[in-house]
Amino acid sequence: MKKWEKWVCTYVVSSASLCVTCTSSIYTSTYTQIKGEFGIPQLEAVAGLSLFVMGLGIGPMILAPLSEFYGRRPTYLVSFTVFTLLFLPCALAPHIAVLLVFRFFSGMAGSAFLSVAGGTVGDMFSGRDLGAPMMIYTASPFVGPELGPLLGGFINQNISWRWTFWIVMIWSFLELCLLYFFVPETYTPVLLRRRAVHLRATTSQPYYAPIENLTRSIPRTIAWSCLRPFQLLFFEPMVLLLCIFTAILLGVLYLFFQAFPLVFSKVHGFDLQTIGLTFLGLFVGMVIGILSDPFWGSLRQRLVAKNGGVSEPEFRLPSGILGGVLVPIGLFWFSWTTYASVHWIVPIIASAVFGTGTLLVFSGVFTFLVDAYPLYAASALAANSFVRSSFAAGFPLFSGVLYARLGYQWAGSILAFLTVVMAPVMAAFFFWGKRIRKGSRFAGGK
């Protein structure tokens, strides 16, 4: 592939990821209308968010291994077609149960872009070229949730909540067209299999790709592949701890979808549209994180030079170390500026600091996982997606009780303390990660 083709492919899979994650949070603006139409309590409405995010976590455990056998492109086209079609029952739902069930399956169908897409970026770029495209991809699943309430606020304050799903369905159909025309197959073992099939047909010589020499049947091979994300979680301490850290951060991010309406409506009197605009702080913070990529690329090159020109996956982690410092600062800042006497812009600025830190942590973790486990990149990212989506699905369910019992200040502080405990993990793996990887059955110390 030419360089521009790789970048177009990166932007398309990243925009599809943004579409999926925006779909998760745009639903939060429909709560008032849904509760009124179906006569349900707040918690039951919030379940539509949690079930979608749960689907995002479960789906990659199946789709990522499938992509490593059948290829990235078929996985994208089939899963995103299903994702687009599932908006129909959501938009036409006659009962809350129908909406909740199909929200869950929508999350599963769209989840390929939270794991497989990272593998696509890793297929196309390596070494010094991996940082910038991976930063773009890393940002998309986290910029998406900020855009959701912003778009949903304007939609649901002016027209029916059902139009939320019609509008996102149009968007996802356009993304599906882009996937079809601009995203080719990139997974090397599958490309080698295609090449071997072509050579056998044209030369009559017994060419076989390594993936064709597997002795297990296809269903059994896929079943074993589905176990790989769990193997990475159980047998790779770095994968497990990094997944837990990112899980806490994503859980806090999705908890903000409940916290922001509480803080800015009850404390500052904002309406639905204006509450959506408050998420611009998180958005701006993540954009700042993206723009810092040249600095981290330069720092990595200096580390490589000091290491005799040899690159190590741990050189991807310095951005995450800084992010681990910024995240608790932003959370403490936000928590203790939620008083009516404090201007509303102050907690929004705090959310920008949290957004920058979150983006830097995820960028460091994603690039490290792809670099440290290149052959199993999709499975490593699937393991990460499973753990963080599990946290993100649970946090919104108890956010109302948390803020009601502890108050806005201490509820946020408890979350900040959790990030303080996890932050040193990034620095520890930067210094001792290579030694740990030497005993890995998947990374092999490479």
N, C-alpha and C positions, 0 to 999 in steps of 0.2 A: 504493500500500500504506500502511496505517496504521503508525504507529511500532512498536506492539507486534507487528504481523505481521512487520515487518522483523527485529525482535529474535528472534522465534521461529524464523524462517528461518535466521538467523545461528547460533543455538544448535544447530539440527538439522544443518546442514552441518558445523559444527565438531565435533559429537559423532560424526558419520560419519567425519570425518577422524581423530578420536581412535581410533575402532574400527579403522581401517585400520592406523594406525601401531602400535597396541597389538598387532595381529596379527603385525607384523613381529618384535617383540622377545619376545613370549610364547613363541615357538618356541625361544628360547635355553635355556629350562628343560627342554626335552625331550632334550637332547644325550645324557645318560647312558643313558636308556632306549632311545633310537634306536640308539646305538652297540652296546648289548648285544643288541638284537633283530635288527638287520641285519648285525652283525659288521663295522662300518666304522670307519675312523680318525676322529679328532676333526675334521680338516680337511674331510672329506667331509660330516660333520654340519653344520659351520659354513656350508657352501655353501648350505644351505637358507635361511639368513638373507641371505646375499649375493645370491642369485638373486631373492629377494622384493624386496629393496631395489633391485636392478637393474631389475626390472619397474616399480617405483615411478618410476624415472627415465625409462624409455623410454615408458611409457604416456602421460604428458601431452603428449609431442611429437605424438601422434596425436589424443588426446581433446580437448585444449584448442582446436586449430583446428576440430575438428568442432563443439564447443560454440559457436564464433563463427559457424557457418553454420546448424546445425540448432537451436541453443538450449541453454541450460544444463540445463533439466529433462529432456529426452529423454536427454541424455548421462548424467545422474545415474541415472535409473531403469534404463537398459539396463546400464550398467557395474556398478552395485551389485548388480543381479540376478545377473549373471554371477559377480561376486565372491562372493556368498553360495553359489551352487551349486558353486563350485569347492572348497569345504570338504569336499564329499563324497569325491572321490578322495583328498584329503589324509588324511582320517580313516580311510579304508579301504585305504590304500596297502599293497600286498603286498611292495613292494620300494622301496629308497631312491630309485631312478631315477624312479619314479612320483611320489614325494613331492617331489623336487626340481623336476621339470618343472611340476607344478601349483602349486608355490609361486611359480614365476616368473610364470605366467599370472595367479595371484591378485593378485600385486603390480601387474601391468599393469591389471587390471580395477579395482582399488581406487584407482588413481593419480589419478583425476579430482579427488579431494578434496584433492590437494596443489597443484592449479593452478586448476582451474575454480572451485572454491569461493571462492578469493580474488577471482576476477572477479565472482562473485555478490555478495559483500560490497561490492565497489567499485561494482556496479550500483545498490545500494540506498542507500548512504551516500556523502556527499562532504563536502569542506571540513572544518569543525571536528567534524562528526559521525562522520568515518571512523575516528578514532584508536581509540576504545573497542571497537567491533565487530571491527576488524582485529586488535586485541590479543588478543581472545578467540579468533579464528580462528588467529592465529599461534601461540598457546599449544597448541592442540589437537594438532598433529602432533608436538609435542615433549614434552607431558605423556604422550601415548600410549605412547611407548617406555619411559618410567619405570614405568608401570603394568603393562606386559607381564611383566617378571621377577617383580614382586611377586605378581601373580595366578598366573603359571605355577609359581612356587615351591611354593605351597600345593597346586596341582592335581597336579603331577608327583611330589611327595614322597609323595602319599597314594593316587593312582589312576593308571590307564594314561595314557600320553602321548596316546593317541588322543582322550581326552576333552577335551584342550586344544582340538582343532578342533571338536568337537561344541558345546562351550560358546560359542566365538566365533561359530559358525554361528548359534546362537540369537540372540546379540546382534546380529549383522548383519541378521538377518531383521527384528528389531524396528526397527532403523534404517531399513530399506527401507520399512517401513510409515509411519514418520514422514516420510520423504522424499516419499512419494506424497501424503500429506494436507496437509503444511505447507510445501512448497517449490514455489512457482509459477515460471513463466518470468520472468526479470528482465532479459534481455539486450535492450537497446533496439532494435538493428537487426531482430531477430527479432520483437519486439513490433510494430514498425512494419509489417513484412511482414504479420503477421496482421491488423493494422488495415486495411491496403490491400486485402487479400483480402476482408475483410468489407464494406468500402465499395464495392468493385466489384460484389459480389453484391447489395447492397441498393440502390445508387443507379444502377448501370449506367454510372458515370463511370470514366474511365481513371486511377484512382489506382494509383500504383506506389511501393513503398518503394525506397530506394537499393540495398538488397541484391538487389532483383529486377532491377535494371538492369545487372547484371554481364554482360559479353559472353561470358565464358568458360563452358564447360560445368560442371556441378556437380562431376564427378570432377576436372577440371582445377583448378577453384577450390579444392577441398579440398586437392589436391596442393600448390598454391601456398601455402595457409594452413599446411600442415605444415612448409613451409620457414621460416616467419616466426620461430619460436623460434631457429633457427640464425642467421637474419639479425640478430636482436637480439644474439646472442652475438658475432658476427663484426664488426658495424658499430657497436655501442654499447659504448664502453670502460667506461662506468659499469656497465652490465649485467654485462659479463664479470667485472670485478674484484669486484663485490659478490657475484656467484655463486660465485667462487672462495673468498671469505672464508667465506660460509655453508657451502660444501662442506667446508672444513676443519673447521668447527665440528661439522657433522653427522657427519663421519667420526670425529672424536674421541668424539662421543656414542655411536656404535655400537661403537667400539673399547672403550668402557667395559663393554660387555656381556661382553667377554672378560676385561678387566682386573679388574673387581670380584670375579668368582669366584676369580681368582688371588690377589688381595691378601687378601680377607676369609676365604677358606677355608684357604689355605696359611699365611698370616701370623697370622690370628686364630682359625682353626678353626671358622668358621661353617658350618652345614649349608645345604641348598638353600633352605629357607623363610626362614632368617635372611638369606641373601645377597640374596634378593628384597627384604627390608625395607631393605637398605642403599641402595636406589635412592630411598628417600623423601627423601634429601638433595637430589638433583636435582629431585625433585618440589616440595619446599618452596621451593627457590631460584626455580623458574619461577613459582610462585604469588606470591612476593614481586615478581617482575618484572611480573606482571599487575596487582597491587595498586598499582604505581607509576604506572599510566596517568594518573590525574588530574593528577599533577605534570607529566608530559610534555605533556598537553593544555593546561595553563595556560601552560607555557613557550612552546608553539607560538603561543598567542594573543598573548603579549607580543611575539614575533618578528613576527607579522603586523601588530600595531599599530605597531611601529617601522618597518615597511616600507610605511607609508601605507595600511594596510588590505588590502594585496595579499598573498595567500598564495603561497608557493612550495613545490614538492615537497621541496626541501632542508630545509625546516623540520621534516620528519619524522625527520631523521637524528640529532639530539642524543642520543636514547636509545641509538642504536647506538654513538655515540662513547664513552659511559660503559661500555656493554657490552664494547666493544673493550678497555677497561682492565681490567675485572673478569675477563674470560676467562683471560688469561695468569696473573693473580694466583691464580685458583682452581686452574689446572693446576700451577703451580710448588708451591703449597701442598699439593695432593694428592700430588704426586710425592715430595716430601721428608718426608712424614709417614707413609709406608708401612712403617715399621719396627715390629717386634713390641713394642719398648719404648714406642711412642707409642700412647695410647689410641685405640681404633677410632673414637670419635666425631669425632676431629680431622680425618681425611681425609673423613669424611662432611660435616662443615661446609664443608670446602674444595669438595666437589662442589656444595654449595648455592650457593656464590659463582660457580662456573662455570655453574651452571644459570641463575642470575639474569642473568649477562652474556650467555649464549647467547640467552635469551628477548629481551633488550633489542636485541641485534644483529638478530635475525630480525624483530622487530617494526618496527624502523626500516627495514630493507631492504624488507620486504613492502609497507609503506604507501608508501614512496618509489616503488617500481615501479608500484604501482596508480595513484598520483597523477601520476607523470611520464609514464606510457604508458596513459592511461585506455581508449583504444579497443583497445589490444592487451594489456590487463592479463593475460588468461588466457595469452597466448603468452609474455609476460615472465615470469610465474610458472612456466610450463612449462619455459622455458629454465633458470630457477633450479633447478627440481626435477630436471631432467636432470643438471646438473653436480653438485649436492650429493648426489644419490642414487648417482651414479657413484663418488664418493669414499666414501660410506657403505658401498657394496657391497664396495669393495676393502680398506678398513681392517681389518675383522675377520679377513680371510684372512691377514694378516701380523702380527697382534697377538701371537700366541703366540711367534713367532720373535723379534719385537721385544723383548718382555719377557724372554725367555730369554737373549738375547744381551747386552742392555744393562743388564738389571736394572730393577726397578720405578722407581727414582729417575730414571735418565737416559733411559729410554724415554719417560716422561711429560714430561721437560724438553724433549726434541726437539720434541714436539708443541706445547709452550708457546712455544718460539722461533718456530715457524711462525705462531702467532697474533700474536706481537709484531710480526713483519714486516708482517702484513696489517692490523693495527689502525689505522694512520694513514689508510687508505683512506677511512674514514667521515668523518674531519675534513676531508680534502682535498676530498671531494665537497660537503661542507656549505658550504665557502667558494667553490669554483670550479665547482660543478655547473651553475649556471645558464648560465655562459659555455660550458660543454661542450655543454649541451643545445641551444644556438642552432644548432649545426651538425648536429643530429640529423634524420634523415629520418622518424623515428617519433614523437619527442616534439615537435619543432618549436619548442623553446625555451619551450613553454607551461607 
